[in-house]
Amino acid sequence: MPERRVLVVGTTPDYVDYIGRQCPGRAVFVIDPKLRSQATQPTPGDDEEIGCNLLRPGPVIERVREHTRRYGYVPQGVACFDCESLELAARLAEAWDLPFPPKNAIRASRSKFISKDIWRRNGIPCPRAAMIPDLPALSAFQEQVGGPVVVKPLTGSGSELVFICPDRAAGARAWETIVSRLSGHPDQRMYTSAADDPGEPDPRRVLCAEEFIVGQEYSADFILDQGRLQIIRVAQKVMAPGPTAGTTLAYVVPGELPDAIDPDRLGRRFLDAARALGLDRTMGMVDFIVAEGAAYLLEMTPRPGGDCLPPLIRQCCGLDMLAVALDFAAGSRPAIPEASAWTRLAGLRLLATQVGRIQEIDPGLLHRDGRVREVFLKNGPGHQIVLPPDDYESRVLGHVIFEPNGRGDMLTQCQEIGGLLRISLAENHA
């Protein structure tokens, strides 16, 4: 009988390395060869990895078919950990008749406007939003809202090119910056250079604006299966101070919800929101904000949370979210630890604040701090740091997982822990 493996579509070399070590023989990775050429992790065997141009689904499907014949296995499921690869994952699942969210549901969830438009028409609380094809449309929306608005790419991930605009002048500056940056952005899969289908908006020219709601932000992972939604975890976000809007500095798991938010009712709202988008059997993530005792949904995507969340959850309760994703893709319903099994921990993203090339980076003080459970550095000497809006990824140096001590608020504790990383930069580059 042929071996059965899960196709992991479009992930990064660090995920490939981790899954390959923790779940040997269970996955075949479909990866961009440019990422592999830049990786510091060991390259897996030819039977475990397929490197190909992920922009063209047809040839990718043919490469995977050839790979299955050559190495004698059958795909038993599809898993995906990054937004820009979700549609490709759906195409691969369709080719092998495997369960995965359909393309129309993925497109609805990835569009910052379409998702909110669907939710508002279905009575699901979320910020008012508008598709913004030009500057006059943005000014009109700002006048309609009558307060600050958030301007961002129509598609995208994280805080890249997200701006809070209190007035029309700020809106005009945000518009010019986003459109200018997107016009030459190298990520062709996150920001396609033209509409995929006739009549669809070009995500490099058409933006999204939504009303700015002041409150506490959260994210959650969930499993939706057989009409039942189970929340895996809720993380409370600690937002980074400074000019870059929407940047998460740290996650606290389990997150503490206000008394006004009933977890069961929140789960039912997630279920209604997922169904409205066309999601069925899904392992997903949702971002939401609590303001004045009410929860407003911000985004929902059919993949588990990234950043430092997987290692943070492992430290909190021993649950391996990457292994869970493989199990779910293969048809299993993973067991989630009871609430009593979770230890409250914080996952701090180490974000550089200065431009320059790393000359030396020393985590020694972090390792000696009794609160710290884990230190991970993704960049070392020689790495060039470039700050937003020119680049949003190079400033991420790694993460620290620590146990809050209750002394001081979470932002203060995060800044204290982050200050223990010693870093020196060579001559700065503008």
DARALIN-V921593 format. One record per pair of residues at least 6 apart in sequence whose C-alpha atoms are under 8 Angstrom apart, sorted by sequence separation. I is the first residue (numbers start at 0). J is the second residue. D is the distance in Angstrom with one decimal. If there is no record, write none. Layout:
((I	J	D) (I	J	D))
This chain:
((19	25	7.9) (53	59	6.6) (67	73	6.4) (79	85	6.3) (92	98	6.4) (93	99	7.9) (107	113	5.6) (108	114	5.3) (118	124	7.1) (119	125	6.8) (131	137	5.8) (141	147	7.3) (164	170	5.2) (184	190	7.6) (194	200	5.9) (222	228	5.6) (223	229	6.5) (239	245	7.8) (273	279	7.3) (288	294	5.6) (289	295	6.3) (312	318	6.2) (313	319	5.4) (326	332	7.3) (327	333	6.7) (365	371	6.7) (385	391	7.6) (403	409	7.6) (406	412	7.7) (19	26	7.4) (35	42	7.6) (52	59	7.2) (67	74	7.9) (92	99	6.1) (107	114	5.4) (118	125	7.1) (141	148	6.6) (194	201	4.7) (221	228	6.7) (222	229	5.3) (238	245	6.9) (239	246	5.6) (287	294	6.6) (288	295	5.3) (312	319	7.2) (313	320	7.6) (326	333	6.7) (366	373	7.9) (386	393	7.4) (18	26	7.8) (51	59	6.6) (119	127	7.9) (152	160	6.9) (193	201	5.1) (194	202	7.2) (221	229	5.5) (222	230	6.5) (238	246	5.9) (239	247	5.7) (287	295	5.5) (288	296	6.5) (312	320	7.5) (366	374	7.2) (385	393	5.9) (386	394	6.2) (79	88	6.6) (151	160	5.9) (152	161	7.4) (164	173	7.5) (181	190	7.4) (192	201	7.2) (193	202	7.2) (221	230	4.3) (222	231	7.1) (238	247	4.6) (239	248	4.7) (287	296	4.3) (288	297	7.1) (310	319	7.8) (365	374	7.4) (384	393	5.3) (385	394	6.3) (403	412	7.3) (78	88	7.3) (89	99	6.0) (115	125	6.4) (151	161	4.6) (182	192	8.0) (191	201	7.6) (192	202	7.5) (193	203	7.3) (220	230	6.1) (221	231	5.1) (237	247	6.0) (238	248	5.2) (239	249	8.0) (286	296	6.3) (287	297	5.0) (309	319	6.8) (323	333	6.2) (383	393	7.1) (384	394	5.4) (51	62	7.8) (77	88	6.6) (88	99	7.8) (89	100	6.5) (115	126	7.2) (129	140	7.1) (150	161	5.9) (151	162	6.5) (162	173	6.3) (191	202	6.6) (192	203	6.4) (219	230	7.0) (220	231	5.4) (221	232	7.3) (236	247	6.4) (237	248	5.6) (238	249	6.9) (285	296	7.5) (286	297	5.3) (287	298	7.0) (309	320	5.7) (89	101	6.0) (90	102	7.7) (115	127	7.3) (116	128	7.1) (149	161	7.0) (150	162	5.3) (190	202	6.1) (191	203	7.1) (219	231	7.2) (220	232	5.6) (236	248	7.5) (237	249	5.0) (285	297	7.5) (286	298	5.1) (309	321	7.2) (362	374	7.7) (15	28	7.0) (49	62	7.6) (89	102	6.0) (115	128	6.6) (149	162	5.6) (150	163	6.4) (190	203	6.3) (219	232	5.5) (220	233	6.9) (236	249	5.9) (237	250	6.1) (285	298	5.6) (286	299	6.4) (49	63	7.3) (77	91	7.6) (149	163	4.5) (150	164	7.1) (219	233	4.4) (236	250	4.7) (237	251	7.7) (285	299	4.2) (77	92	6.1) (148	163	5.9) (149	164	6.0) (218	233	5.8) (219	234	6.1) (235	250	5.6) (236	251	6.4) (284	299	5.7) (285	300	6.5) (76	92	7.3) (86	102	5.8) (112	128	6.0) (147	163	6.8) (148	164	5.3) (217	233	6.9) (218	234	5.2) (234	250	5.7) (235	251	5.0) (269	285	7.9) (283	299	7.2) (284	300	5.5) (49	66	7.7) (112	129	6.1) (147	164	5.4) (148	165	6.5) (160	177	6.0) (217	234	5.5) (218	235	6.7) (234	251	5.3) (235	252	6.7) (283	300	5.6) (284	301	6.4) (303	320	7.6) (318	335	7.5) (10	28	7.5) (30	48	7.2) (32	50	4.9) (112	130	6.0) (147	165	4.1) (217	235	4.6) (218	236	7.3) (234	252	4.8) (235	253	7.4) (283	301	4.1) (284	302	6.0) (318	336	7.4) (377	395	8.0) (378	396	5.4) (7	26	6.5) (9	28	7.4) (10	29	7.4) (11	30	7.2) (27	46	7.5) (28	47	6.1) (29	48	6.0) (30	49	6.2) (31	50	5.6) (32	51	6.0) (86	105	6.6) (146	165	6.5) (147	166	6.6) (216	235	6.4) (217	236	5.3) (233	252	6.5) (234	253	5.7) (235	254	4.4) (282	301	5.9) (283	302	4.4) (284	303	5.3) (360	379	6.4) (377	396	5.6) (378	397	7.1) (4	24	7.5) (5	25	6.3) (6	26	5.8) (7	27	6.1) (8	28	6.1) (9	29	5.5) (10	30	6.1) (27	47	4.6) (28	48	4.6) (29	49	4.8) (30	50	5.0) (31	51	5.7) (32	52	7.4) (46	66	7.6) (77	97	7.2) (85	105	6.9) (86	106	7.8) (146	166	7.7) (150	170	7.4) (215	235	7.7) (216	236	5.5) (232	252	7.3) (233	253	5.7) (234	254	4.4) (235	255	6.8) (281	301	6.0) (282	302	5.7) (283	303	5.0) (284	304	5.7) (316	336	7.0) (359	379	7.3) (360	380	6.7) (376	396	5.8) (377	397	5.0) (4	25	5.1) (5	26	4.7) (6	27	5.1) (7	28	4.8) (8	29	4.9) (9	30	4.8) (26	47	6.9) (27	48	5.6) (28	49	6.0) (29	50	6.0) (30	51	6.5) (31	52	6.0) (74	95	7.4) (76	97	5.9) (77	98	7.6) (182	203	6.1) (215	236	7.5) (216	237	7.9) (232	253	6.5) (233	254	5.3) (234	255	8.0) (281	302	7.8) (282	303	6.3) (283	304	7.6) (303	324	7.7) (359	380	5.5) (376	397	4.3) (3	25	7.6) (4	26	5.1) (5	27	6.2) (6	28	6.0) (7	29	6.1) (8	30	6.7) (9	31	6.7) (12	34	7.0) (27	49	7.5) (29	51	7.4) (31	53	6.2) (75	97	7.2) (76	98	7.0) (77	99	6.9) (181	203	5.4) (182	204	7.8) (357	379	6.7) (358	380	5.0) (375	397	5.3) (376	398	6.6) (4	27	6.5) (6	29	7.1) (11	34	6.8) (12	35	6.4) (24	47	7.9) (30	53	7.5) (130	153	7.8) (150	173	6.9) (181	204	7.8) (278	301	7.8) (357	380	4.8) (358	381	6.2) (374	397	7.8) (375	398	5.3) (16	40	6.6) (19	43	7.8) (46	70	6.2) (150	174	7.6) (316	340	5.8) (356	380	7.5) (357	381	5.2) (374	398	6.1) (375	399	6.4) (16	41	7.2) (141	166	7.5) (152	177	7.2) (178	203	6.5) (316	341	4.7) (356	381	5.8) (357	382	5.4) (374	399	4.6) (12	38	6.2) (141	167	7.2) (151	177	7.4) (178	204	6.1) (273	299	7.6) (315	341	5.2) (316	342	6.5) (356	382	5.5) (357	383	6.4) (373	399	5.7) (374	400	6.6) (13	40	6.7) (16	43	7.7) (82	109	7.5) (315	342	4.9) (356	383	4.2) (357	384	7.5) (372	399	7.6) (373	400	5.0) (12	40	6.5) (315	343	6.4) (355	383	5.8) (356	384	6.0) (371	399	7.1) (372	400	5.4) (373	401	7.1) (138	167	6.2) (265	294	7.9) (315	344	6.3) (354	383	7.7) (355	384	5.2) (371	400	5.9) (372	401	5.2) (314	344	7.9) (354	384	5.2) (355	385	7.1) (371	401	4.1) (372	402	7.3) (56	87	6.1) (60	91	6.3) (353	384	7.3) (354	385	5.3) (370	401	5.2) (371	402	6.5) (138	170	7.5) (260	292	6.7) (353	385	7.9) (354	386	6.3) (370	402	5.1) (137	170	7.2) (259	292	5.3) (260	293	6.9) (311	344	7.3) (351	384	7.4) (353	386	7.3) (370	403	7.0) (53	87	7.6) (56	90	7.0) (60	94	7.5) (155	189	6.0) (259	293	7.4) (260	294	7.4) (311	345	7.2) (352	386	7.4) (370	404	7.5) (56	91	8.0) (154	189	7.0) (155	190	7.0) (257	292	7.2) (311	346	5.7) (154	190	6.7) (230	266	6.6) (134	171	6.7) (217	254	7.6) (229	266	7.1) (228	266	6.7) (308	346	7.1) (228	267	7.5) (307	346	6.2) (134	174	6.9) (307	347	7.7) (111	152	7.9) (112	153	6.8) (228	269	7.7) (307	348	7.1) (111	153	5.4) (228	270	5.9) (282	324	7.2) (306	348	8.0) (352	394	7.3) (110	153	5.6) (111	154	6.3) (227	270	7.6) (351	394	4.8) (9	53	7.4) (110	154	5.3) (350	394	5.4) (351	395	6.5) (109	154	5.9) (282	327	7.5) (350	395	4.8) (351	396	6.8) (109	155	7.6) (349	395	5.9) (350	396	6.0) (223	270	7.6) (348	395	7.0) (349	396	5.3) (350	397	7.7) (154	202	6.4) (163	211	7.4) (348	396	7.7) (349	397	5.3) (153	202	5.6) (348	397	6.1) (349	398	5.2) (152	202	6.9) (348	398	4.5) (349	399	7.2) (152	203	7.6) (347	398	5.4) (348	399	6.6) (365	416	7.2) (153	205	6.6) (346	398	6.8) (347	399	5.1) (152	205	7.5) (153	206	4.8) (226	279	7.4) (346	399	5.8) (347	400	6.1) (152	206	4.8) (153	207	5.0) (225	279	7.8) (226	280	8.0) (346	400	4.5) (347	401	7.8) (365	419	5.7) (151	206	6.1) (152	207	5.9) (224	279	6.9) (225	280	6.9) (345	400	5.6) (346	401	6.6) (364	419	5.5) (365	420	6.4) (150	206	7.2) (151	207	5.5) (223	279	6.6) (224	280	4.7) (344	400	6.9) (345	401	5.4) (364	420	6.8) (150	207	5.9) (151	208	6.4) (223	280	5.3) (224	281	6.6) (344	401	5.8) (345	402	6.2) (362	419	7.3) (363	420	7.6) (150	208	4.5) (222	280	7.8) (223	281	5.0) (250	308	7.5) (314	372	7.7) (344	402	4.7) (345	403	6.7) (362	420	5.1) (149	208	5.5) (150	209	6.7) (222	281	6.0) (223	282	6.2) (252	311	7.7) (343	402	6.9) (344	403	6.4) (361	420	6.2) (362	421	6.4) (148	208	6.4) (149	209	5.3) (222	282	4.6) (223	283	7.8) (252	312	7.4) (343	403	7.8) (360	420	7.3) (361	421	5.0) (148	209	5.5) (149	210	6.1) (221	282	5.9) (222	283	6.4) (360	421	5.7) (361	422	6.3) (148	210	4.4) (149	211	5.6) (220	282	7.5) (221	283	5.4) (359	421	7.9) (360	422	4.4) (147	210	6.5) (148	211	4.7) (220	283	5.7) (221	284	6.2) (252	315	7.3) (359	422	5.6) (360	423	6.5) (146	210	7.5) (147	211	5.6) (220	284	4.4) (358	422	7.6) (359	423	5.2) (146	211	7.7) (219	284	5.6) (220	285	6.6) (357	422	7.2) (358	423	5.5) (359	424	7.0) (144	210	6.5) (218	284	7.1) (219	285	5.3) (347	413	6.6) (357	423	6.2) (358	424	5.0) (218	285	5.6) (219	286	6.6) (357	424	4.6) (358	425	5.4) (4	72	6.8) (6	74	6.3) (140	208	7.7) (218	286	4.3) (349	417	6.5) (356	424	5.3) (357	425	6.1) (2	71	6.9) (3	72	5.5) (4	73	6.3) (5	74	5.6) (6	75	7.7) (8	77	7.2) (10	79	7.0) (217	286	5.9) (218	287	6.1) (355	424	5.6) (356	425	5.3) (1	71	6.1) (2	72	4.5) (3	73	4.8) (4	74	5.1) (5	75	5.4) (6	76	6.2) (7	77	6.0) (8	78	6.4) (9	79	6.9) (10	80	6.2) (216	286	7.4) (217	287	5.4) (347	417	7.6) (355	425	6.2) (356	426	6.9) (1	72	5.1) (2	73	6.1) (3	74	5.7) (4	75	5.5) (5	76	4.7) (6	77	4.8) (7	78	4.8) (8	79	5.3) (9	80	7.7) (10	81	6.6) (137	208	7.2) (216	287	5.9) (217	288	5.9) (355	426	6.3) (356	427	6.7) (1	73	6.3) (3	75	5.6) (4	76	7.2) (5	77	5.6) (6	78	6.2) (7	79	5.7) (8	80	7.7) (9	81	7.1) (132	204	6.7) (133	205	7.3) (216	288	4.3) (217	289	7.9) (355	427	4.1) (356	428	7.9) (5	78	7.0) (82	155	7.9) (132	205	4.5) (215	288	5.5) (216	289	6.4) (354	427	5.9) (355	428	5.7) (82	156	7.2) (131	205	5.5) (132	206	6.3) (214	288	6.0) (215	289	5.3) (354	428	6.6) (9	84	5.4) (130	205	6.9) (131	206	4.9) (214	289	5.4) (215	290	6.7) (354	429	7.4) (8	84	6.6) (130	206	6.0) (131	207	5.5) (212	288	7.9) (214	290	4.5) (8	85	8.0) (130	207	4.8) (131	208	6.7) (213	290	6.5) (214	291	7.6) (129	207	5.8) (130	208	6.6) (212	290	7.3) (8	87	7.5) (128	207	7.0) (129	208	5.4) (8	88	5.8) (128	208	5.6) (129	209	6.3) (128	209	4.0) (162	243	7.4) (163	244	6.3) (127	209	5.4) (128	210	6.5) (161	243	7.6) (162	244	5.5) (221	303	7.8) (126	209	6.1) (127	210	5.5) (161	244	5.9) (162	245	7.9) (220	303	6.0) (126	210	5.6) (161	245	6.7) (220	304	6.5) (126	211	7.3) (158	243	7.8) (219	304	7.8) (126	212	7.2) (158	244	6.7) (314	400	8.0) (158	245	5.1) (157	245	7.6) (158	246	5.3) (253	341	7.2) (157	246	7.3) (253	342	7.5) (311	400	6.4) (252	342	7.9) (253	343	5.6) (252	343	5.4) (253	344	7.4) (307	398	6.5) (251	343	7.0) (252	344	5.6) (251	344	5.8) (252	345	6.4) (251	345	4.3) (112	207	6.0) (250	345	5.6) (251	346	6.4) (111	207	6.4) (112	208	7.9) (249	345	6.6) (250	346	5.2) (249	346	5.3) (250	347	6.7) (249	347	4.3) (248	347	6.1) (249	348	5.8) (248	348	5.5) (247	348	7.9) (248	349	7.7) (248	350	7.6) (84	188	7.5) (231	335	6.5) (83	188	5.5) (83	189	4.9) (82	189	7.5) (54	187	7.7) (54	188	6.6) (243	387	7.3) (123	268	7.3) (123	271	7.7) (123	272	6.8) (118	272	6.4) (121	275	7.1) (118	275	6.8) (117	275	6.7) (118	276	7.9) (117	276	7.0) (114	276	6.8) (249	413	7.4) (108	276	6.5) (107	276	6.1) (126	295	6.9) (124	294	7.2) (125	295	4.5) (126	296	7.6) (124	295	5.1) (125	296	4.8) (126	297	7.2) (104	276	5.5) (124	296	6.4) (125	297	6.3) (237	409	7.1) (238	410	7.9) (104	277	4.9) (123	296	7.8) (237	410	6.4) (103	277	7.5) (104	278	5.9) (101	277	7.8) (101	278	7.6) (100	278	5.9) (100	279	6.8) (100	280	7.0) (99	280	7.1) (100	281	6.6) (98	280	7.5) (99	281	7.1) (115	297	7.7) (114	298	7.5) (111	298	7.2) (108	298	7.3) (109	299	7.9) (108	299	6.0) (109	300	6.8) (108	300	5.7) (108	301	7.9) (105	300	7.4) (105	301	7.2) (100	301	7.2) (180	389	7.9) (85	301	8.0) (82	300	7.5) (82	302	7.6) (81	302	7.1) (80	302	5.7) (79	302	6.4) (80	303	6.5) (80	304	7.9) (80	305	7.3) (159	387	7.9) (160	388	6.5) (159	388	7.6) (98	328	7.7) (159	391	6.1) (158	391	7.9) (78	324	6.5) (78	325	6.4) (77	325	8.0) (76	325	7.9) (78	328	5.8) (77	328	5.6) (76	328	4.7) (77	329	7.7) (75	328	7.6) (76	329	4.9) (75	329	5.6) (76	330	7.5) (26	325	8.0) (22	322	7.0) (21	322	7.8) (18	321	7.1) (18	322	7.3) (5	325	6.6) (5	328	7.0) (5	329	6.6))
